[in-house]
Amino acid sequence: MNTRVRITHHRENQNIHMEEEEDQVVEVVRDASLLLAHALFVCLFLCKRARKEGLIGLHADRRLGNQASNFQLL
């Protein structure tokens, strides 16, 4: 009976440890996704501002008509 109690406690401890590791993984993934979302927002904001100030423009090559469009950094 004593051995059975030890095995049960060992399994419970393993389950608790696995739950703690799963919680840590969830936290890391959540933090990484928030960081990625923030970086994307900053990039979009900077691109919008650069376009507004005329630093980035979409120019069509008139010799080729609308077939060739390229981004040109001024």
C-alpha positions as CSV (number, residue, x, y, z in Angstrom):
1,M,0.0,0.0,0.0
2,N,2.9,2.4,0.8
3,T,4.3,1.8,-2.7
4,R,1.0,2.6,-4.3
5,V,0.8,5.9,-2.4
6,R,4.3,6.8,-3.6
7,I,3.4,6.0,-7.2
8,T,0.2,8.1,-7.0
9,H,2.1,11.1,-5.5
10,H,4.8,10.7,-8.2
11,R,2.2,10.8,-11.0
12,E,0.5,13.8,-9.4
13,N,3.8,15.6,-9.2
14,Q,4.6,14.8,-12.8
15,N,1.1,16.1,-13.9
16,I,1.6,19.3,-11.9
17,H,5.1,19.8,-13.5
18,M,3.7,19.2,-17.0
19,E,0.9,21.7,-16.4
20,E,3.4,24.3,-15.2
21,E,5.5,23.7,-18.4
22,E,2.4,24.0,-20.6
23,D,1.5,27.3,-18.8
24,Q,5.0,28.6,-19.5
25,V,4.8,27.6,-23.2
26,V,1.5,29.4,-23.5
27,E,2.9,32.5,-21.9
28,V,5.9,32.5,-24.2
29,V,3.7,32.1,-27.3
30,R,1.4,34.8,-26.1
31,D,4.3,37.2,-25.5
32,A,5.8,36.4,-28.8
33,S,2.6,37.0,-30.7
34,L,2.0,40.3,-28.9
35,L,5.5,41.4,-29.8
36,L,5.0,40.4,-33.4
37,A,1.7,42.3,-33.6
38,H,3.3,45.4,-32.1
39,A,6.2,45.3,-34.5
40,L,3.8,44.9,-37.5
41,F,1.8,47.9,-36.2
42,V,4.9,50.0,-36.0
43,C,6.0,49.0,-39.5
44,L,2.6,49.9,-40.9
45,F,2.5,53.2,-39.1
46,L,6.0,54.1,-40.3
47,C,5.2,53.2,-43.9
48,K,2.0,55.2,-43.8
49,R,3.9,58.2,-42.4
50,A,6.7,57.9,-45.0
51,R,4.1,57.8,-47.8
52,K,2.4,60.8,-46.4
53,E,5.6,62.7,-46.3
54,G,6.6,61.6,-49.8
55,L,9.5,59.5,-48.9
56,I,8.0,56.4,-50.5
57,G,6.0,56.5,-53.7
58,L,4.5,54.2,-56.3
59,H,5.6,55.3,-59.8
60,A,4.6,53.8,-63.1
61,D,7.2,53.7,-65.9
62,R,5.5,55.7,-68.6
63,R,7.5,54.0,-71.4
64,L,6.0,50.6,-70.6
65,G,2.6,51.8,-69.6
66,N,0.9,50.2,-66.6
67,Q,2.8,46.9,-67.1
68,A,5.8,48.0,-65.1
69,S,5.3,49.6,-61.7
70,N,8.0,49.8,-59.2
71,F,8.5,51.3,-55.8
72,Q,11.0,54.1,-55.8
73,L,12.7,55.4,-52.7
74,L,13.4,59.2,-53.0
